[in-house]
């Protein structure tokens, strides 16, 4: 079975105390922003999972956004959550196609 390397999360290295505090602040400040982005495409129980996956991916790329200004962070969190939602929909579509094919 072929796996998609992009969808496989990298192992998370322990965050420094400063990075953990920064991540906590960002999560609290931009949670609503991420949720709004996800809800534009998805509803139901998957919303929280997608937000959590977005946060995990942000932690994995912490060096890319550590020095962003507030406007950039707002855009980054919104787009990251939106892109994760799109990926989720693509995965669901593929899984539904595989399931339909297996039952045909």
C-alpha positions in Angstrom: 0.0 0.0 0.0 1.4 3.4 -1.0 1.5 6.1 1.6 1.4 9.8 1.1 4.5 11.3 2.8 2.8 14.7 3.2 0.0 13.3 5.3 2.3 11.4 7.6 3.1 13.7 10.5 6.8 13.9 11.4 7.7 13.0 15.0 7.5 16.0 17.2 10.7 17.0 19.0 10.2 18.3 22.5 9.4 22.0 22.5 11.5 24.4 24.5 9.7 26.1 27.4 9.6 29.4 25.3 8.1 27.6 22.3 5.6 25.7 24.4 4.4 29.0 25.9 4.3 30.6 22.5 2.3 27.7 21.1 -0.1 27.9 24.0 -0.6 31.6 23.4 -1.1 31.2 19.7 -3.6 28.4 20.2 -5.6 30.4 22.7 -5.5 33.6 20.5 -6.2 32.0 17.1 -8.4 29.0 18.0 -11.5 30.9 16.9 -9.8 31.9 13.6 -8.8 28.3 12.9 -12.3 27.0 13.8 -13.9 29.6 11.5 -11.7 28.4 8.6 -12.6 24.8 9.2 -16.3 25.5 9.6 -16.4 27.1 6.1 -15.8 23.6 4.6 -16.6 21.0 7.3 -19.1 20.5 10.0 -19.6 17.8 12.6 -17.2 15.9 14.9 -14.2 16.2 12.5 -13.9 20.0 13.1 -11.9 19.7 16.4 -9.7 16.9 15.0 -8.8 19.1 12.1 -8.0 22.0 14.4 -5.8 19.8 16.6 -4.0 18.4 13.4 -3.4 22.0 12.3 -1.8 22.8 15.7 0.4 19.6 15.5 1.5 20.7 12.0 2.3 24.2 13.2 4.4 22.7 16.0 6.3 20.7 13.4 7.0 23.9 11.4 7.6 26.2 14.4 10.8 27.7 12.9 8.8 28.9 9.9 6.4 31.1 11.8 8.0 32.0 15.1 8.8 35.6 14.0 5.6 36.4 12.2 3.7 39.6 13.0 0.1 39.4 14.2 -1.5 39.9 10.7 0.8 37.3 9.3 -0.1 34.9 12.1 -3.8 35.5 11.6 -3.4 34.6 7.9 -1.1 31.7 8.6 -3.4 30.0 11.1 -6.5 30.6 9.0 -4.9 29.2 5.8 -3.3 26.3 7.7 -6.6 25.2 9.1 -8.3 25.7 5.7 -5.7 23.7 3.9 -6.0 20.9 6.5 -9.8 20.9 5.9 -9.3 20.6 2.1 -6.9 17.7 2.7 -9.4 16.1 5.0 -12.1 16.4 2.3 -9.8 14.9 -0.3 -8.9 12.0 1.9 -12.6 11.3 2.7 -13.4 11.4 -1.1 -10.7 8.9 -1.8 -11.8 6.7 1.1 -15.4 6.8 -0.1 -14.3 5.9 -3.6 -12.3 2.9 -2.3 -15.2 1.7 -0.2 -17.6 2.0 -3.2 -15.1 0.1 -5.4 -14.7 -2.6 -2.8 -18.5 -3.1 -2.5 -19.2 -3.1 -6.2 
